[in-house]
Amino acid sequence: MEGAKIKVADALAGLRTQLPKVPVVFQRHGRPGGGIAEIKELLVRQVTSFGPLEPSPMQWLVAEGFTRFIELGPGNVLSGLMKRINKDVEMLSVSDVPTLDATVAKLKA
């Protein structure tokens, strides 16, 4: 994975970047990255190390008032974790075309 870490660092170094319009919350410390340099550093570090489980980005998002989450991809690991963090938030899961359609319909309602 160290080779992948170097490739990610090189790729990020060559990108023209600006601060994101929405927060990018990192597992490494459970809060958004600060400036561009920190965001790049955290992206590189995340290739080989996911960081502590507490505080989690989901805990930060709930504390900030987020009440709806969409889990993308197969499985429902994040949905299961969220049930332990806060059962009052809405979790939507998209893993295929039917679940995407159902999620879009729910978001439109």
Secondary structure as GFF3:
##gff-version 3
##sequence-region A 1 109
A	DSSP	alpha_helix	2	13	.	.	.	ID=ss1
A	DSSP	beta_strand	25	26	.	.	.	ID=ss2
A	DSSP	beta_strand	31	32	.	.	.	ID=ss3
A	DSSP	alpha_helix	36	48	.	.	.	ID=ss4
A	DSSP	alpha_helix	57	63	.	.	.	ID=ss5
A	DSSP	beta_strand	68	72	.	.	.	ID=ss6
A	DSSP	alpha_helix	77	85	.	.	.	ID=ss7
A	DSSP	beta_strand	90	94	.	.	.	ID=ss8
A	DSSP	alpha_helix	97	108	.	.	.	ID=ss9
###
